[in-house]
Amino acid sequence: MKTFAEFCTIRHPMTEVISPATPTLLHVREYRLLRLQESDIAVLRYTEAGLAVPPEWVAYRPALRDITTTFPDPAPVVFPDPP
């Protein structure tokens, strides 16, 4: 999984030039969506196996969903670590 900083890095396909982009709320929302989709898989596996979803996953998902209200400015965004 890429970090948020890696996600916001622009890589030109024809050169080796790498330039960091200034994070925007769109970056935050897109990265959050990727992390939520990954967590969907984990939660689905627990559910399909008939197991209770661990509390770490239960707490992680709302923390991701609320990231844009917790950090209204995209510059200091700190994403929670997945369980």
MARBAMAR-904805 format. One line per field, with one value per atom (N, C-alpha, C, O): chain; x, y, z; atom name. Coordinates in steps of 0.05 Angstrom, whole numbers, plus 5000, padded with zeros to 4 digits. Example, Ala and Ser with C-alpha at 12.3 -4.5 7.8 and 13.67 -1.06 7.14 Angstrom:
BEGIN
chain	[A / A / A / A / A / A / A / A]
X	[5264 / 5246 / 5264 / 5285 / 5257 / 5273 / 5258 / 5268]
Y	[4886 / 4910 / 4934 / 4934 / 4955 / 4979 / 5001 / 5023]
Z	[5156 / 5156 / 5156 / 5169 / 5142 / 5143 / 5157 / 5161]
name	[N / CA / C / O / N / CA / C / O]
! end
This chain:
BEGIN
chain	[A / A / A / A / A / A / A / A / A / A / A / A / A / A / A / A / A / A / A / A / A / A / A / A / A / A / A / A / A / A / A / A / A / A / A / A / A / A / A / A / A / A / A / A / A / A / A / A / A / A / A / A / A / A / A / A / A / A / A / A / A / A / A / A / A / A / A / A / A / A / A / A / A / A / A / A / A / A / A / A / A / A / A / A / A / A / A / A / A / A / A / A / A / A / A / A / A / A / A / A / A / A / A / A / A / A / A / A / A / A / A / A / A / A / A / A / A / A / A / A / A / A / A / A / A / A / A / A / A / A / A / A / A / A / A / A / A / A / A / A / A / A / A / A / A / A / A / A / A / A / A / A / A / A / A / A / A / A / A / A / A / A / A / A / A / A / A / A / A / A / A / A / A / A / A / A / A / A / A / A / A / A / A / A / A / A / A / A / A / A / A / A / A / A / A / A / A / A / A / A / A / A / A / A / A / A / A / A / A / A / A / A / A / A / A / A / A / A / A / A / A / A / A / A / A / A / A / A / A / A / A / A / A / A / A / A / A / A / A / A / A / A / A / A / A / A / A / A / A / A / A / A / A / A / A / A / A / A / A / A / A / A / A / A / A / A / A / A / A / A / A / A / A / A / A / A / A / A / A / A / A / A / A / A / A / A / A / A / A / A / A / A / A / A / A / A / A / A / A / A / A / A / A / A / A / A / A / A / A / A / A / A / A / A / A / A / A / A / A / A / A / A / A / A / A / A / A / A / A / A / A / A]
X	[5017 / 5000 / 5018 / 5036 / 5012 / 5027 / 5019 / 4997 / 5039 / 5033 / 5019 / 5018 / 5007 / 4993 / 5013 / 5006 / 5037 / 5057 / 5064 / 5067 / 5067 / 5073 / 5049 / 5053 / 5025 / 5001 / 5000 / 4990 / 5009 / 5007 / 5031 / 5033 / 5050 / 5073 / 5067 / 5055 / 5074 / 5070 / 5094 / 5117 / 5091 / 5113 / 5107 / 5087 / 5124 / 5121 / 5130 / 5152 / 5113 / 5119 / 5143 / 5155 / 5150 / 5171 / 5198 / 5218 / 5199 / 5224 / 5226 / 5208 / 5249 / 5252 / 5247 / 5252 / 5236 / 5231 / 5207 / 5186 / 5211 / 5190 / 5186 / 5205 / 5162 / 5156 / 5132 / 5111 / 5136 / 5113 / 5091 / 5096 / 5067 / 5044 / 5035 / 5040 / 5023 / 5011 / 4985 / 4968 / 4983 / 4958 / 4933 / 4934 / 4912 / 4887 / 4866 / 4872 / 4843 / 4822 / 4814 / 4805 / 4817 / 4812 / 4832 / 4824 / 4857 / 4877 / 4869 / 4870 / 4861 / 4853 / 4829 / 4830 / 4809 / 4786 / 4792 / 4782 / 4809 / 4816 / 4832 / 4827 / 4851 / 4867 / 4850 / 4853 / 4832 / 4814 / 4797 / 4793 / 4787 / 4771 / 4787 / 4777 / 4812 / 4829 / 4832 / 4830 / 4837 / 4840 / 4814 / 4814 / 4791 / 4765 / 4759 / 4749 / 4767 / 4762 / 4779 / 4770 / 4803 / 4820 / 4807 / 4808 / 4797 / 4785 / 4759 / 4751 / 4745 / 4720 / 4727 / 4712 / 4750 / 4757 / 4762 / 4753 / 4776 / 4781 / 4756 / 4752 / 4738 / 4713 / 4695 / 4682 / 4695 / 4680 / 4690 / 4673 / 4716 / 4727 / 4718 / 4711 / 4718 / 4708 / 4678 / 4670 / 4663 / 4634 / 4628 / 4611 / 4642 / 4637 / 4644 / 4632 / 4664 / 4672 / 4654 / 4658 / 4635 / 4617 / 4629 / 4620 / 4651 / 4665 / 4657 / 4649 / 4660 / 4655 / 4678 / 4701 / 4672 / 4693 / 4707 / 4694 / 4734 / 4749 / 4745 / 4741 / 4745 / 4740 / 4760 / 4753 / 4784 / 4804 / 4794 / 4797 / 4782 / 4771 / 4746 / 4742 / 4730 / 4706 / 4713 / 4699 / 4735 / 4744 / 4758 / 4756 / 4773 / 4789 / 4772 / 4778 / 4750 / 4734 / 4721 / 4722 / 4708 / 4698 / 4720 / 4715 / 4743 / 4765 / 4773 / 4779 / 4772 / 4777 / 4755 / 4760 / 4730 / 4708 / 4707 / 4699 / 4716 / 4715 / 4740 / 4743 / 4759 / 4784 / 4782 / 4797 / 4762 / 4760 / 4747 / 4750 / 4733 / 4723 / 4743 / 4745 / 4759 / 4780 / 4803 / 4813 / 4809 / 4830 / 4819 / 4821 / 4806 / 4794 / 4815 / 4808 / 4840 / 4862 / 4878 / 4887 / 4882 / 4896 / 4925 / 4937 / 4938 / 4967 / 4975 / 4994 / 4962 / 4971 / 4957 / 4957 / 4945 / 4929 / 4946 / 4968 / 4937 / 4950 / 4930 / 4910 / 4934 / 4916 / 4921 / 4944 / 4899 / 4903 / 4916 / 4913 / 4931 / 4944 / 4923 / 4907 / 4924 / 4905 / 4912 / 4936 / 4893 / 4898 / 4915 / 4921]
Y	[4976 / 5000 / 5025 / 5027 / 5043 / 5068 / 5085 / 5084 / 5101 / 5121 / 5144 / 5146 / 5162 / 5185 / 5202 / 5212 / 5206 / 5222 / 5209 / 5223 / 5183 / 5169 / 5171 / 5174 / 5170 / 5172 / 5199 / 5201 / 5220 / 5248 / 5255 / 5278 / 5237 / 5243 / 5238 / 5218 / 5258 / 5256 / 5244 / 5254 / 5223 / 5210 / 5212 / 5201 / 5225 / 5228 / 5201 / 5193 / 5189 / 5162 / 5162 / 5141 / 5185 / 5185 / 5194 / 5192 / 5203 / 5212 / 5200 / 5187 / 5205 / 5196 / 5219 / 5217 / 5241 / 5264 / 5258 / 5248 / 5263 / 5258 / 5285 / 5296 / 5294 / 5319 / 5315 / 5305 / 5324 / 5321 / 5341 / 5364 / 5331 / 5349 / 5359 / 5347 / 5382 / 5393 / 5378 / 5377 / 5365 / 5349 / 5367 / 5389 / 5357 / 5370 / 5352 / 5329 / 5363 / 5346 / 5324 / 5303 / 5328 / 5306 / 5283 / 5260 / 5290 / 5269 / 5254 / 5229 / 5269 / 5256 / 5237 / 5215 / 5247 / 5230 / 5205 / 5184 / 5208 / 5185 / 5165 / 5141 / 5174 / 5156 / 5142 / 5119 / 5158 / 5146 / 5124 / 5104 / 5129 / 5109 / 5083 / 5061 / 5085 / 5061 / 5046 / 5022 / 5061 / 5048 / 5035 / 5014 / 5049 / 5037 / 5012 / 4992 / 5012 / 4988 / 4965 / 4942 / 4970 / 4949 / 4938 / 4914 / 4957 / 4948 / 4933 / 4915 / 4940 / 4925 / 4895 / 4878 / 4889 / 4861 / 4847 / 4824 / 4860 / 4848 / 4842 / 4821 / 4862 / 4859 / 4838 / 4822 / 4837 / 4817 / 4788 / 4770 / 4785 / 4758 / 4749 / 4726 / 4768 / 4760 / 4753 / 4733 / 4769 / 4765 / 4738 / 4723 / 4733 / 4708 / 4683 / 4662 / 4686 / 4664 / 4661 / 4643 / 4679 / 4678 / 4688 / 4681 / 4703 / 4714 / 4743 / 4757 / 4751 / 4779 / 4795 / 4787 / 4819 / 4837 / 4848 / 4859 / 4846 / 4855 / 4885 / 4901 / 4894 / 4922 / 4941 / 4964 / 4931 / 4949 / 4957 / 4980 / 4938 / 4944 / 4962 / 4979 / 4957 / 4973 / 5002 / 5020 / 5007 / 5034 / 5047 / 5071 / 5031 / 5041 / 5053 / 5074 / 5039 / 5048 / 5075 / 5092 / 5081 / 5108 / 5129 / 5152 / 5122 / 5141 / 5149 / 5172 / 5130 / 5136 / 5153 / 5173 / 5146 / 5161 / 5190 / 5208 / 5194 / 5221 / 5237 / 5259 / 5227 / 5241 / 5269 / 5287 / 5274 / 5301 / 5321 / 5345 / 5311 / 5329 / 5332 / 5353 / 5311 / 5313 / 5331 / 5347 / 5330 / 5347 / 5362 / 5353 / 5385 / 5400 / 5411 / 5417 / 5414 / 5423 / 5399 / 5384 / 5393 / 5369 / 5367 / 5345 / 5389 / 5389 / 5371 / 5356 / 5374 / 5358 / 5332 / 5321 / 5321 / 5297 / 5273 / 5268 / 5260 / 5236 / 5213 / 5213 / 5194 / 5172 / 5152 / 5147 / 5139 / 5119 / 5094 / 5089 / 5080 / 5056 / 5033 / 5031 / 5017 / 4994 / 4974 / 4971 / 4960 / 4940 / 4917 / 4898]
Z	[5000 / 5000 / 5000 / 5016 / 4982 / 4981 / 5005 / 5015 / 5013 / 5034 / 5020 / 4995 / 5036 / 5024 / 5008 / 4987 / 5018 / 5004 / 4977 / 4957 / 4976 / 4951 / 4932 / 4908 / 4943 / 4927 / 4913 / 4890 / 4927 / 4916 / 4899 / 4889 / 4894 / 4878 / 4849 / 4841 / 4833 / 4804 / 4791 / 4794 / 4776 / 4762 / 4732 / 4722 / 4717 / 4689 / 4676 / 4681 / 4659 / 4649 / 4629 / 4625 / 4617 / 4597 / 4608 / 4594 / 4633 / 4644 / 4673 / 4683 / 4685 / 4713 / 4732 / 4756 / 4722 / 4739 / 4757 / 4748 / 4782 / 4802 / 4816 / 4827 / 4816 / 4829 / 4848 / 4840 / 4873 / 4892 / 4886 / 4879 / 4888 / 4884 / 4911 / 4931 / 4910 / 4935 / 4939 / 4922 / 4963 / 4967 / 4967 / 4978 / 4956 / 4955 / 4969 / 4974 / 4974 / 4985 / 4966 / 4976 / 4941 / 4921 / 4926 / 4925 / 4930 / 4936 / 4961 / 4962 / 4982 / 5007 / 5003 / 5012 / 4988 / 4984 / 4967 / 4973 / 4946 / 4930 / 4945 / 4943 / 4961 / 4978 / 4999 / 5004 / 5011 / 5031 / 5018 / 5030 / 4994 / 4980 / 4976 / 4980 / 4968 / 4965 / 4991 / 4992 / 5012 / 5039 / 5048 / 5060 / 5042 / 5049 / 5033 / 5044 / 5008 / 4991 / 5002 / 5002 / 5010 / 5022 / 5048 / 5053 / 5064 / 5089 / 5084 / 5099 / 5062 / 5055 / 5051 / 5060 / 5039 / 5034 / 5061 / 5065 / 5079 / 5105 / 5120 / 5131 / 5121 / 5135 / 5122 / 5136 / 5096 / 5082 / 5088 / 5091 / 5090 / 5097 / 5125 / 5128 / 5144 / 5171 / 5169 / 5181 / 5155 / 5153 / 5139 / 5148 / 5117 / 5102 / 5119 / 5116 / 5137 / 5154 / 5178 / 5194 / 5181 / 5203 / 5229 / 5251 / 5227 / 5250 / 5255 / 5237 / 5280 / 5287 / 5276 / 5277 / 5266 / 5257 / 5281 / 5300 / 5282 / 5305 / 5310 / 5291 / 5335 / 5342 / 5329 / 5324 / 5323 / 5310 / 5282 / 5274 / 5267 / 5241 / 5244 / 5227 / 5264 / 5268 / 5274 / 5264 / 5288 / 5294 / 5271 / 5266 / 5256 / 5233 / 5211 / 5200 / 5204 / 5181 / 5186 / 5168 / 5209 / 5213 / 5214 / 5206 / 5224 / 5225 / 5196 / 5191 / 5178 / 5149 / 5138 / 5124 / 5143 / 5132 / 5142 / 5127 / 5167 / 5179 / 5174 / 5185 / 5158 / 5155 / 5144 / 5151 / 5126 / 5115 / 5135 / 5132 / 5155 / 5175 / 5198 / 5211 / 5202 / 5223 / 5214 / 5230 / 5188 / 5176 / 5153 / 5130 / 5158 / 5135 / 5116 / 5093 / 5125 / 5107 / 5099 / 5117 / 5074 / 5065 / 5072 / 5072 / 5078 / 5083 / 5107 / 5105 / 5130 / 5153 / 5158 / 5180 / 5137 / 5140 / 5150 / 5139 / 5170 / 5180 / 5179 / 5194 / 5161 / 5159 / 5181 / 5189 / 5191 / 5211 / 5199 / 5175 / 5216 / 5207 / 5207 / 5225 / 5186 / 5185 / 5207 / 5213 / 5217 / 5238 / 5227 / 5242]
name	[N / CA / C / O / N / CA / C / O / N / CA / C / O / N / CA / C / O / N / CA / C / O / N / CA / C / O / N / CA / C / O / N / CA / C / O / N / CA / C / O / N / CA / C / O / N / CA / C / O / N / CA / C / O / N / CA / C / O / N / CA / C / O / N / CA / C / O / N / CA / C / O / N / CA / C / O / N / CA / C / O / N / CA / C / O / N / CA / C / O / N / CA / C / O / N / CA / C / O / N / CA / C / O / N / CA / C / O / N / CA / C / O / N / CA / C / O / N / CA / C / O / N / CA / C / O / N / CA / C / O / N / CA / C / O / N / CA / C / O / N / CA / C / O / N / CA / C / O / N / CA / C / O / N / CA / C / O / N / CA / C / O / N / CA / C / O / N / CA / C / O / N / CA / C / O / N / CA / C / O / N / CA / C / O / N / CA / C / O / N / CA / C / O / N / CA / C / O / N / CA / C / O / N / CA / C / O / N / CA / C / O / N / CA / C / O / N / CA / C / O / N / CA / C / O / N / CA / C / O / N / CA / C / O / N / CA / C / O / N / CA / C / O / N / CA / C / O / N / CA / C / O / N / CA / C / O / N / CA / C / O / N / CA / C / O / N / CA / C / O / N / CA / C / O / N / CA / C / O / N / CA / C / O / N / CA / C / O / N / CA / C / O / N / CA / C / O / N / CA / C / O / N / CA / C / O / N / CA / C / O / N / CA / C / O / N / CA / C / O / N / CA / C / O / N / CA / C / O / N / CA / C / O / N / CA / C / O / N / CA / C / O / N / CA / C / O / N / CA / C / O / N / CA / C / O / N / CA / C / O / N / CA / C / O / N / CA / C / O / N / CA / C / O]
! end
